[in-house]
Amino acid sequence: MISCKEVSRLVSASLDRPLTLRERFWLRLHLWRCRSCGNFAEQMNAMRAAMRRLARSPDDPPDRG
C-alpha cells in the first residue's frame, strides 16, 4: 500500500500526465480505503475543472467584487 504522501504526489502528477497502470492501481486502492485522500483527490479535480472553465473565457472581465 502506498502512503498518503505518495497519493498526493500521484494525484498532482495525474493533472500533468497520464499515470501508469501500476500507479493507477495503487492510487485507486489507496483512495478506496482512505477518505482523507479521496477528499484531496476530489478537491484537486474540482480545482482543475474550475481552472479549465476560467481558461475558456479569456474575454470576460475579471470580477472586481
N, CA, C, O and CB atoms as a CASP TS submission, in Angstrom:
PFRMAT TS
TARGET T0000
AUTHOR 0000-0000-0000
METHOD Language model
MODEL 1
PARENT N/A
ATOM      1  N   MET     1       0.860  -1.178   0.000  1.00  0.00           N
ATOM      2  CA  MET     1       0.000   0.000   0.000  1.00  0.00           C
ATOM      3  C   MET     1       0.903   1.236   0.000  1.00  0.00           C
ATOM      4  O   MET     1       1.934   1.265   0.672  1.00  0.00           O
ATOM      5  CB  MET     1      -0.977   0.001   1.239  1.00  0.00           C
ATOM      6  N   ILE     2       0.506   2.235  -0.750  1.00  0.00           N
ATOM      7  CA  ILE     2       1.292   3.465  -0.806  1.00  0.00           C
ATOM      8  C   ILE     2       0.821   4.425   0.286  1.00  0.00           C
ATOM      9  O   ILE     2      -0.289   4.303   0.805  1.00  0.00           O
ATOM     10  CB  ILE     2       1.179   4.129  -2.206  1.00  0.00           C
ATOM     11  N   SER     3       1.682   5.374   0.621  1.00  0.00           N
ATOM     12  CA  SER     3       1.386   6.329   1.692  1.00  0.00           C
ATOM     13  C   SER     3       0.516   7.478   1.183  1.00  0.00           C
ATOM     14  O   SER     3       0.371   7.688  -0.022  1.00  0.00           O
ATOM     15  CB  SER     3       2.690   6.880   2.290  1.00  0.00           C
ATOM     16  N   CYS     4      -0.050   8.204   2.126  1.00  0.00           N
ATOM     17  CA  CYS     4      -0.852   9.382   1.771  1.00  0.00           C
ATOM     18  C   CYS     4       0.010  10.417   1.040  1.00  0.00           C
ATOM     19  O   CYS     4      -0.467  11.095   0.130  1.00  0.00           O
ATOM     20  CB  CYS     4      -1.486  10.013   3.041  1.00  0.00           C
ATOM     21  N   LYS     5       1.260  10.531   1.436  1.00  0.00           N
ATOM     22  CA  LYS     5       2.172  11.469   0.766  1.00  0.00           C
ATOM     23  C   LYS     5       2.361  11.076  -0.700  1.00  0.00           C
ATOM     24  O   LYS     5       2.356  11.933  -1.584  1.00  0.00           O
ATOM     25  CB  LYS     5       3.542  11.508   1.490  1.00  0.00           C
ATOM     26  N   GLU     6       2.527   9.786  -0.949  1.00  0.00           N
ATOM     27  CA  GLU     6       2.682   9.310  -2.325  1.00  0.00           C
ATOM     28  C   GLU     6       1.395   9.521  -3.122  1.00  0.00           C
ATOM     29  O   GLU     6       1.444   9.832  -4.312  1.00  0.00           O
ATOM     30  CB  GLU     6       3.076   7.822  -2.337  1.00  0.00           C
ATOM     31  N   VAL     7       0.255   9.353  -2.474  1.00  0.00           N
ATOM     32  CA  VAL     7      -1.032   9.592  -3.139  1.00  0.00           C
ATOM     33  C   VAL     7      -1.133  11.046  -3.572  1.00  0.00           C
ATOM     34  O   VAL     7      -1.560  11.329  -4.691  1.00  0.00           O
ATOM     35  CB  VAL     7      -2.211   9.226  -2.206  1.00  0.00           C
ATOM     36  N   SER     8      -0.746  11.972  -2.700  1.00  0.00           N
ATOM     37  CA  SER     8      -0.830  13.389  -3.078  1.00  0.00           C
ATOM     38  C   SER     8       0.078  13.680  -4.268  1.00  0.00           C
ATOM     39  O   SER     8      -0.267  14.486  -5.132  1.00  0.00           O
ATOM     40  CB  SER     8      -0.449  14.295  -1.886  1.00  0.00           C
ATOM     41  N   ARG     9       1.241  13.023  -4.315  1.00  0.00           N
ATOM     42  CA  ARG     9       2.146  13.197  -5.455  1.00  0.00           C
ATOM     43  C   ARG     9       1.512  12.640  -6.729  1.00  0.00           C
ATOM     44  O   ARG     9       1.593  13.266  -7.786  1.00  0.00           O
ATOM     45  CB  ARG     9       3.502  12.505  -5.184  1.00  0.00           C
ATOM     46  N   LEU    10       0.887  11.478  -6.636  1.00  0.00           N
ATOM     47  CA  LEU    10       0.270  10.868  -7.815  1.00  0.00           C
ATOM     48  C   LEU    10      -0.948  11.654  -8.290  1.00  0.00           C
ATOM     49  O   LEU    10      -1.155  11.810  -9.494  1.00  0.00           O
ATOM     50  CB  LEU    10      -0.131   9.431  -7.512  1.00  0.00           C
ATOM     51  N   VAL    11      -1.746  12.144  -7.362  1.00  0.00           N
ATOM     52  CA  VAL    11      -2.915  12.945  -7.751  1.00  0.00           C
ATOM     53  C   VAL    11      -2.440  14.189  -8.493  1.00  0.00           C
ATOM     54  O   VAL    11      -2.999  14.547  -9.529  1.00  0.00           O
ATOM     55  CB  VAL    11      -3.771  13.341  -6.502  1.00  0.00           C
ATOM     56  N   SER    12      -1.422  14.841  -7.971  1.00  0.00           N
ATOM     57  CA  SER    12      -0.878  16.026  -8.642  1.00  0.00           C
ATOM     58  C   SER    12      -0.281  15.665 -10.001  1.00  0.00           C
ATOM     59  O   SER    12      -0.480  16.381 -10.982  1.00  0.00           O
ATOM     60  CB  SER    12       0.186  16.697  -7.762  1.00  0.00           C
ATOM     61  N   ALA    13       0.445  14.563 -10.051  1.00  0.00           N
ATOM     62  CA  ALA    13       1.057  14.136 -11.314  1.00  0.00           C
ATOM     63  C   ALA    13      -0.004  13.819 -12.358  1.00  0.00           C
ATOM     64  O   ALA    13       0.202  14.054 -13.549  1.00  0.00           O
ATOM     65  CB  ALA    13       1.951  12.913 -11.089  1.00  0.00           C
ATOM     66  N   SER    14      -1.133  13.288 -11.914  1.00  0.00           N
ATOM     67  CA  SER    14      -2.188  12.915 -12.864  1.00  0.00           C
ATOM     68  C   SER    14      -2.789  14.123 -13.566  1.00  0.00           C
ATOM     69  O   SER    14      -3.437  13.982 -14.603  1.00  0.00           O
ATOM     70  CB  SER    14      -3.285  12.148 -12.150  1.00  0.00           C
ATOM     71  N   LEU    15      -2.579  15.301 -13.013  1.00  0.00           N
ATOM     72  CA  LEU    15      -3.055  16.521 -13.662  1.00  0.00           C
ATOM     73  C   LEU    15      -2.156  16.907 -14.832  1.00  0.00           C
ATOM     74  O   LEU    15      -2.578  17.627 -15.738  1.00  0.00           O
ATOM     75  CB  LEU    15      -3.124  17.670 -12.651  1.00  0.00           C
ATOM     76  N   ASP    16      -0.915  16.424 -14.809  1.00  0.00           N
ATOM     77  CA  ASP    16       0.070  16.798 -15.821  1.00  0.00           C
ATOM     78  C   ASP    16       0.352  15.714 -16.856  1.00  0.00           C
ATOM     79  O   ASP    16       0.763  16.002 -17.980  1.00  0.00           O
ATOM     80  CB  ASP    16       1.343  17.168 -15.153  1.00  0.00           C
ATOM     81  N   ARG    17       0.126  14.474 -16.464  1.00  0.00           N
ATOM     82  CA  ARG    17       0.470  13.366 -17.362  1.00  0.00           C
ATOM     83  C   ARG    17      -0.408  12.164 -17.041  1.00  0.00           C
ATOM     84  O   ARG    17      -0.961  12.066 -15.945  1.00  0.00           O
ATOM     85  CB  ARG    17       1.976  12.991 -17.237  1.00  0.00           C
ATOM     86  N   PRO    18      -0.533  11.252 -17.999  1.00  0.00           N
ATOM     87  CA  PRO    18      -1.264  10.014 -17.700  1.00  0.00           C
ATOM     88  C   PRO    18      -0.455   9.159 -16.722  1.00  0.00           C
ATOM     89  O   PRO    18       0.765   9.056 -16.848  1.00  0.00           O
ATOM     90  CB  PRO    18      -1.560   9.215 -19.008  1.00  0.00           C
ATOM     91  N   LEU    19      -1.122   8.560 -15.769  1.00  0.00           N
ATOM     92  CA  LEU    19      -0.444   7.668 -14.833  1.00  0.00           C
ATOM     93  C   LEU    19      -0.267   6.297 -15.472  1.00  0.00           C
ATOM     94  O   LEU    19      -1.038   5.892 -16.342  1.00  0.00           O
ATOM     95  CB  LEU    19      -1.236   7.554 -13.506  1.00  0.00           C
ATOM     96  N   THR    20       0.765   5.595 -15.021  1.00  0.00           N
ATOM     97  CA  THR    20       0.969   4.231 -15.497  1.00  0.00           C
ATOM     98  C   THR    20      -0.119   3.332 -14.907  1.00  0.00           C
ATOM     99  O   THR    20      -0.810   3.713 -13.962  1.00  0.00           O
ATOM    100  CB  THR    20       2.391   3.711 -15.116  1.00  0.00           C
ATOM    101  N   LEU    21      -0.256   2.161 -15.466  1.00  0.00           N
ATOM    102  CA  LEU    21      -1.233   1.198 -14.954  1.00  0.00           C
ATOM    103  C   LEU    21      -0.953   0.884 -13.485  1.00  0.00           C
ATOM    104  O   LEU    21      -1.875   0.812 -12.673  1.00  0.00           O
ATOM    105  CB  LEU    21      -1.209  -0.100 -15.792  1.00  0.00           C
ATOM    106  N   ARG    22       0.296   0.704 -13.158  1.00  0.00           N
ATOM    107  CA  ARG    22       0.684   0.415 -11.761  1.00  0.00           C
ATOM    108  C   ARG    22       0.324   1.581 -10.839  1.00  0.00           C
ATOM    109  O   ARG    22      -0.234   1.374  -9.762  1.00  0.00           O
ATOM    110  CB  ARG    22       2.203   0.122 -11.668  1.00  0.00           C
ATOM    111  N   GLU    23       0.641   2.798 -11.260  1.00  0.00           N
ATOM    112  CA  GLU    23       0.307   3.976 -10.451  1.00  0.00           C
ATOM    113  C   GLU    23      -1.200   4.086 -10.239  1.00  0.00           C
ATOM    114  O   GLU    23      -1.660   4.347  -9.128  1.00  0.00           O
ATOM    115  CB  GLU    23       0.840   5.255 -11.119  1.00  0.00           C
ATOM    116  N   ARG    24      -1.962   3.888 -11.309  1.00  0.00           N
ATOM    117  CA  ARG    24      -3.428   3.958 -11.197  1.00  0.00           C
ATOM    118  C   ARG    24      -3.973   2.902 -10.246  1.00  0.00           C
ATOM    119  O   ARG    24      -4.873   3.174  -9.451  1.00  0.00           O
ATOM    120  CB  ARG    24      -4.074   3.792 -12.570  1.00  0.00           C
ATOM    121  N   PHE    25      -3.424   1.701 -10.334  1.00  0.00           N
ATOM    122  CA  PHE    25      -3.865   0.621  -9.454  1.00  0.00           C
ATOM    123  C   PHE    25      -3.660   0.992  -7.988  1.00  0.00           C
ATOM    124  O   PHE    25      -4.599   0.925  -7.195  1.00  0.00           O
ATOM    125  CB  PHE    25      -3.113  -0.676  -9.779  1.00  0.00           C
ATOM    126  N   TRP    26      -2.436   1.386  -7.624  1.00  0.00           N
ATOM    127  CA  TRP    26      -2.138   1.706  -6.229  1.00  0.00           C
ATOM    128  C   TRP    26      -2.895   2.938  -5.764  1.00  0.00           C
ATOM    129  O   TRP    26      -3.336   3.003  -4.616  1.00  0.00           O
ATOM    130  CB  TRP    26      -0.645   1.918  -6.043  1.00  0.00           C
ATOM    131  N   LEU    27      -3.045   3.906  -6.641  1.00  0.00           N
ATOM    132  CA  LEU    27      -3.798   5.107  -6.287  1.00  0.00           C
ATOM    133  C   LEU    27      -5.253   4.757  -5.991  1.00  0.00           C
ATOM    134  O   LEU    27      -5.792   5.173  -4.966  1.00  0.00           O
ATOM    135  CB  LEU    27      -3.719   6.147  -7.417  1.00  0.00           C
ATOM    136  N   ARG    28      -5.882   4.009  -6.864  1.00  0.00           N
ATOM    137  CA  ARG    28      -7.297   3.638  -6.656  1.00  0.00           C
ATOM    138  C   ARG    28      -7.481   2.790  -5.406  1.00  0.00           C
ATOM    139  O   ARG    28      -8.453   2.962  -4.670  1.00  0.00           O
ATOM    140  CB  ARG    28      -7.832   2.878  -7.873  1.00  0.00           C
ATOM    141  N   LEU    29      -6.551   1.877  -5.168  1.00  0.00           N
ATOM    142  CA  LEU    29      -6.638   1.048  -3.968  1.00  0.00           C
ATOM    143  C   LEU    29      -6.567   1.915  -2.716  1.00  0.00           C
ATOM    144  O   LEU    29      -7.350   1.734  -1.783  1.00  0.00           O
ATOM    145  CB  LEU    29      -5.514  -0.006  -3.954  1.00  0.00           C
ATOM    146  N   HIS    30      -5.635   2.850  -2.698  1.00  0.00           N
ATOM    147  CA  HIS    30      -5.495   3.734  -1.541  1.00  0.00           C
ATOM    148  C   HIS    30      -6.729   4.622  -1.384  1.00  0.00           C
ATOM    149  O   HIS    30      -7.240   4.780  -0.275  1.00  0.00           O
ATOM    150  CB  HIS    30      -4.231   4.601  -1.678  1.00  0.00           C
ATOM    151  N   LEU    31      -7.209   5.198  -2.481  1.00  0.00           N
ATOM    152  CA  LEU    31      -8.384   6.079  -2.403  1.00  0.00           C
ATOM    153  C   LEU    31      -9.621   5.322  -1.928  1.00  0.00           C
ATOM    154  O   LEU    31     -10.489   5.902  -1.275  1.00  0.00           O
ATOM    155  CB  LEU    31      -8.660   6.719  -3.768  1.00  0.00           C
ATOM    156  N   TRP    32      -9.704   4.059  -2.243  1.00  0.00           N
ATOM    157  CA  TRP    32     -10.824   3.232  -1.805  1.00  0.00           C
ATOM    158  C   TRP    32     -10.829   3.076  -0.285  1.00  0.00           C
ATOM    159  O   TRP    32     -11.886   2.944   0.332  1.00  0.00           O
ATOM    160  CB  TRP    32     -10.764   1.856  -2.478  1.00  0.00           C
ATOM    161  N   ARG    33      -9.625   3.093   0.313  1.00  0.00           N
ATOM    162  CA  ARG    33      -9.509   2.862   1.754  1.00  0.00           C
ATOM    163  C   ARG    33      -9.343   4.134   2.573  1.00  0.00           C
ATOM    164  O   ARG    33      -9.619   4.114   3.772  1.00  0.00           O
ATOM    165  CB  ARG    33      -8.355   1.960   2.021  1.00  0.00           C
ATOM    166  N   CYS    34      -8.907   5.229   1.983  1.00  0.00           N
ATOM    167  CA  CYS    34      -8.562   6.436   2.745  1.00  0.00           C
ATOM    168  C   CYS    34      -9.454   7.598   2.323  1.00  0.00           C
ATOM    169  O   CYS    34      -9.286   8.151   1.236  1.00  0.00           O
ATOM    170  CB  CYS    34      -7.070   6.804   2.545  1.00  0.00           C
ATOM    171  N   ARG    35     -10.394   7.966   3.172  1.00  0.00           N
ATOM    172  CA  ARG    35     -11.338   9.040   2.844  1.00  0.00           C
ATOM    173  C   ARG    35     -10.642  10.396   2.745  1.00  0.00           C
ATOM    174  O   ARG    35     -11.031  11.224   1.922  1.00  0.00           O
ATOM    175  CB  ARG    35     -12.450   9.105   3.892  1.00  0.00           C
ATOM    176  N   SER    36      -9.626  10.637   3.562  1.00  0.00           N
ATOM    177  CA  SER    36      -8.919  11.925   3.504  1.00  0.00           C
ATOM    178  C   SER    36      -8.271  12.138   2.138  1.00  0.00           C
ATOM    179  O   SER    36      -8.351  13.226   1.567  1.00  0.00           O
ATOM    180  CB  SER    36      -7.849  12.000   4.608  1.00  0.00           C
ATOM    181  N   CYS    37      -7.643  11.113   1.630  1.00  0.00           N
ATOM    182  CA  CYS    37      -7.023  11.227   0.307  1.00  0.00           C
ATOM    183  C   CYS    37      -8.082  11.317  -0.783  1.00  0.00           C
ATOM    184  O   CYS    37      -7.880  11.983  -1.798  1.00  0.00           O
ATOM    185  CB  CYS    37      -6.096  10.032   0.042  1.00  0.00           C
ATOM    186  N   GLY    38      -9.206  10.649  -0.572  1.00  0.00           N
ATOM    187  CA  GLY    38     -10.313  10.769  -1.520  1.00  0.00           C
ATOM    188  C   GLY    38     -10.819  12.194  -1.586  1.00  0.00           C
ATOM    189  O   GLY    38     -11.109  12.709  -2.666  1.00  0.00           O
ATOM    190  N   ASN    39     -10.925  12.836  -0.422  1.00  0.00           N
ATOM    191  CA  ASN    39     -11.336  14.243  -0.386  1.00  0.00           C
ATOM    192  C   ASN    39     -10.325  15.122  -1.112  1.00  0.00           C
ATOM    193  O   ASN    39     -10.701  16.024  -1.860  1.00  0.00           O
ATOM    194  CB  ASN    39     -11.504  14.720   1.067  1.00  0.00           C
ATOM    195  N   PHE    40      -9.035  14.854  -0.887  1.00  0.00           N
ATOM    196  CA  PHE    40      -7.985  15.620  -1.559  1.00  0.00           C
ATOM    197  C   PHE    40      -8.095  15.467  -3.076  1.00  0.00           C
ATOM    198  O   PHE    40      -8.005  16.452  -3.809  1.00  0.00           O
ATOM    199  CB  PHE    40      -6.593  15.167  -1.076  1.00  0.00           C
ATOM    200  N   ALA    41      -8.286  14.244  -3.542  1.00  0.00           N
ATOM    201  CA  ALA    41      -8.398  13.998  -4.985  1.00  0.00           C
ATOM    202  C   ALA    41      -9.610  14.719  -5.563  1.00  0.00           C
ATOM    203  O   ALA    41      -9.531  15.288  -6.652  1.00  0.00           O
ATOM    204  CB  ALA    41      -8.496  12.487  -5.272  1.00  0.00           C
ATOM    205  N   GLU    42     -10.728  14.701  -4.847  1.00  0.00           N
ATOM    206  CA  GLU    42     -11.930  15.410  -5.308  1.00  0.00           C
ATOM    207  C   GLU    42     -11.686  16.913  -5.381  1.00  0.00           C
ATOM    208  O   GLU    42     -12.119  17.565  -6.331  1.00  0.00           O
ATOM    209  CB  GLU    42     -13.119  15.116  -4.378  1.00  0.00           C
ATOM    210  N   GLN    43     -10.999  17.464  -4.389  1.00  0.00           N
ATOM    211  CA  GLN    43     -10.697  18.897  -4.388  1.00  0.00           C
ATOM    212  C   GLN    43      -9.786  19.268  -5.551  1.00  0.00           C
ATOM    213  O   GLN    43      -9.990  20.294  -6.199  1.00  0.00           O
ATOM    214  CB  GLN    43     -10.047  19.305  -3.062  1.00  0.00           C
ATOM    215  N   MET    44      -8.788  18.441  -5.814  1.00  0.00           N
ATOM    216  CA  MET    44      -7.879  18.719  -6.931  1.00  0.00           C
ATOM    217  C   MET    44      -8.626  18.665  -8.264  1.00  0.00           C
ATOM    218  O   MET    44      -8.391  19.495  -9.143  1.00  0.00           O
ATOM    219  CB  MET    44      -6.709  17.715  -6.938  1.00  0.00           C
ATOM    220  N   ASN    45      -9.516  17.699  -8.414  1.00  0.00           N
ATOM    221  CA  ASN    45     -10.297  17.602  -9.648  1.00  0.00           C
ATOM    222  C   ASN    45     -11.238  18.790  -9.799  1.00  0.00           C
ATOM    223  O   ASN    45     -11.438  19.281 -10.910  1.00  0.00           O
ATOM    224  CB  ASN    45     -11.094  16.297  -9.674  1.00  0.00           C
ATOM    225  N   ALA    46     -11.817  19.255  -8.699  1.00  0.00           N
ATOM    226  CA  ALA    46     -12.696  20.423  -8.751  1.00  0.00           C
ATOM    227  C   ALA    46     -11.904  21.672  -9.138  1.00  0.00           C
ATOM    228  O   ALA    46     -12.370  22.487  -9.934  1.00  0.00           O
ATOM    229  CB  ALA    46     -13.399  20.634  -7.393  1.00  0.00           C
ATOM    230  N   MET    47     -10.703  21.817  -8.571  1.00  0.00           N
ATOM    231  CA  MET    47      -9.857  22.962  -8.928  1.00  0.00           C
ATOM    232  C   MET    47      -9.466  22.912 -10.398  1.00  0.00           C
ATOM    233  O   MET    47      -9.465  23.933 -11.085  1.00  0.00           O
ATOM    234  CB  MET    47      -8.597  22.995  -8.050  1.00  0.00           C
ATOM    235  N   ARG    48      -9.137  21.728 -10.868  1.00  0.00           N
ATOM    236  CA  ARG    48      -8.761  21.560 -12.280  1.00  0.00           C
ATOM    237  C   ARG    48      -9.919  21.950 -13.194  1.00  0.00           C
ATOM    238  O   ARG    48      -9.718  22.644 -14.191  1.00  0.00           O
ATOM    239  CB  ARG    48      -8.332  20.100 -12.561  1.00  0.00           C
ATOM    240  N   ALA    49     -11.118  21.512 -12.861  1.00  0.00           N
ATOM    241  CA  ALA    49     -12.295  21.843 -13.670  1.00  0.00           C
ATOM    242  C   ALA    49     -12.555  23.345 -13.649  1.00  0.00           C
ATOM    243  O   ALA    49     -12.893  23.929 -14.678  1.00  0.00           O
ATOM    244  CB  ALA    49     -13.536  21.082 -13.162  1.00  0.00           C
ATOM    245  N   ALA    50     -12.402  23.973 -12.490  1.00  0.00           N
ATOM    246  CA  ALA    50     -12.618  25.415 -12.381  1.00  0.00           C
ATOM    247  C   ALA    50     -11.596  26.184 -13.214  1.00  0.00           C
ATOM    248  O   ALA    50     -11.939  27.166 -13.872  1.00  0.00           O
ATOM    249  CB  ALA    50     -12.545  25.858 -10.912  1.00  0.00           C
ATOM    250  N   MET    51     -10.357  25.742 -13.185  1.00  0.00           N
ATOM    251  CA  MET    51      -9.319  26.415 -13.968  1.00  0.00           C
ATOM    252  C   MET    51      -9.573  26.260 -15.467  1.00  0.00           C
ATOM    253  O   MET    51      -9.320  27.182 -16.242  1.00  0.00           O
ATOM    254  CB  MET    51      -7.932  25.858 -13.607  1.00  0.00           C
ATOM    255  N   ARG    52     -10.070  25.099 -15.871  1.00  0.00           N
ATOM    256  CA  ARG    52     -10.395  24.908 -17.291  1.00  0.00           C
ATOM    257  C   ARG    52     -11.527  25.826 -17.716  1.00  0.00           C
ATOM    258  O   ARG    52     -11.487  26.407 -18.801  1.00  0.00           O
ATOM    259  CB  ARG    52     -10.774  23.446 -17.569  1.00  0.00           C
ATOM    260  N   ARG    53     -12.547  25.960 -16.858  1.00  0.00           N
ATOM    261  CA  ARG    53     -13.655  26.870 -17.186  1.00  0.00           C
ATOM    262  C   ARG    53     -13.149  28.307 -17.269  1.00  0.00           C
ATOM    263  O   ARG    53     -13.559  29.059 -18.154  1.00  0.00           O
ATOM    264  CB  ARG    53     -14.787  26.760 -16.130  1.00  0.00           C
ATOM    265  N   LEU    54     -12.287  28.682 -16.378  1.00  0.00           N
ATOM    266  CA  LEU    54     -11.728  30.027 -16.381  1.00  0.00           C
ATOM    267  C   LEU    54     -10.904  30.265 -17.646  1.00  0.00           C
ATOM    268  O   LEU    54     -10.964  31.344 -18.235  1.00  0.00           O
ATOM    269  CB  LEU    54     -10.866  30.251 -15.130  1.00  0.00           C
ATOM    270  N   ALA    55     -10.151  29.277 -18.053  1.00  0.00           N
ATOM    271  CA  ALA    55      -9.310  29.411 -19.249  1.00  0.00           C
ATOM    272  C   ALA    55     -10.138  29.522 -20.522  1.00  0.00           C
ATOM    273  O   ALA    55      -9.666  30.085 -21.509  1.00  0.00           O
ATOM    274  CB  ALA    55      -8.362  28.226 -19.358  1.00  0.00           C
ATOM    275  N   ARG    56     -11.358  29.001 -20.522  1.00  0.00           N
ATOM    276  CA  ARG    56     -12.205  29.051 -21.713  1.00  0.00           C
ATOM    277  C   ARG    56     -12.857  30.406 -21.926  1.00  0.00           C
ATOM    278  O   ARG    56     -13.420  30.643 -22.995  1.00  0.00           O
ATOM    279  CB  ARG    56     -13.268  28.001 -21.623  1.00  0.00           C
ATOM    280  N   SER    57     -12.803  31.294 -20.961  1.00  0.00           N
ATOM    281  CA  SER    57     -13.481  32.584 -21.104  1.00  0.00           C
ATOM    282  C   SER    57     -12.501  33.743 -20.930  1.00  0.00           C
ATOM    283  O   SER    57     -12.638  34.533 -19.997  1.00  0.00           O
ATOM    284  CB  SER    57     -14.624  32.704 -20.084  1.00  0.00           C
ATOM    285  N   PRO    58     -11.500  33.851 -21.832  1.00  0.00           N
ATOM    286  CA  PRO    58     -10.496  34.909 -21.686  1.00  0.00           C
ATOM    287  C   PRO    58     -11.032  36.312 -21.965  1.00  0.00           C
ATOM    288  O   PRO    58     -10.406  37.291 -21.560  1.00  0.00           O
ATOM    289  CB  PRO    58      -9.344  34.635 -22.604  1.00  0.00           C
ATOM    290  N   ASP    59     -12.172  36.436 -22.644  1.00  0.00           N
ATOM    291  CA  ASP    59     -12.706  37.757 -22.965  1.00  0.00           C
ATOM    292  C   ASP    59     -13.547  38.346 -21.840  1.00  0.00           C
ATOM    293  O   ASP    59     -13.871  39.533 -21.862  1.00  0.00           O
ATOM    294  CB  ASP    59     -13.531  37.682 -24.220  1.00  0.00           C
ATOM    295  N   ASP    60     -13.901  37.529 -20.866  1.00  0.00           N
ATOM    296  CA  ASP    60     -14.703  38.023 -19.753  1.00  0.00           C
ATOM    297  C   ASP    60     -13.846  38.893 -18.840  1.00  0.00           C
ATOM    298  O   ASP    60     -12.713  38.528 -18.526  1.00  0.00           O
ATOM    299  CB  ASP    60     -15.321  36.849 -18.962  1.00  0.00           C
ATOM    300  N   PRO    61     -14.370  40.032 -18.414  1.00  0.00           N
ATOM    301  CA  PRO    61     -13.604  40.872 -17.488  1.00  0.00           C
ATOM    302  C   PRO    61     -13.534  40.201 -16.114  1.00  0.00           C
ATOM    303  O   PRO    61     -14.455  39.479 -15.733  1.00  0.00           O
ATOM    304  CB  PRO    61     -14.241  42.288 -17.371  1.00  0.00           C
ATOM    305  N   PRO    62     -12.460  40.431 -15.377  1.00  0.00           N
ATOM    306  CA  PRO    62     -12.355  39.835 -14.043  1.00  0.00           C
ATOM    307  C   PRO    62     -13.353  40.473 -13.079  1.00  0.00           C
ATOM    308  O   PRO    62     -13.753  41.625 -13.250  1.00  0.00           O
ATOM    309  CB  PRO    62     -10.925  39.988 -13.499  1.00  0.00           C
ATOM    310  N   ASP    63     -13.742  39.713 -12.077  1.00  0.00           N
ATOM    311  CA  ASP    63     -14.628  40.252 -11.044  1.00  0.00           C
ATOM    312  C   ASP    63     -13.888  41.315 -10.248  1.00  0.00           C
ATOM    313  O   ASP    63     -12.703  41.169  -9.948  1.00  0.00           O
ATOM    314  CB  ASP    63     -15.140  39.128 -10.106  1.00  0.00           C
ATOM    315  N   ARG    64     -14.577  42.355  -9.917  1.00  0.00           N
ATOM    316  CA  ARG    64     -13.964  43.424  -9.119  1.00  0.00           C
ATOM    317  C   ARG    64     -14.610  43.493  -7.744  1.00  0.00           C
ATOM    318  O   ARG    64     -14.476  44.483  -7.024  1.00  0.00           O
ATOM    319  CB  ARG    64     -14.091  44.785  -9.835  1.00  0.00           C
ATOM    320  N   GLY    65     -15.333  42.390  -7.385  1.00  0.00           N
ATOM    321  CA  GLY    65     -16.107  42.221  -6.197  1.00  0.00           C
ATOM    322  C   GLY    65     -15.670  42.848  -4.992  1.00  0.00           C
ATOM    323  O   GLY    65     -16.321  42.716  -3.956  1.00  0.00           O
TER
END
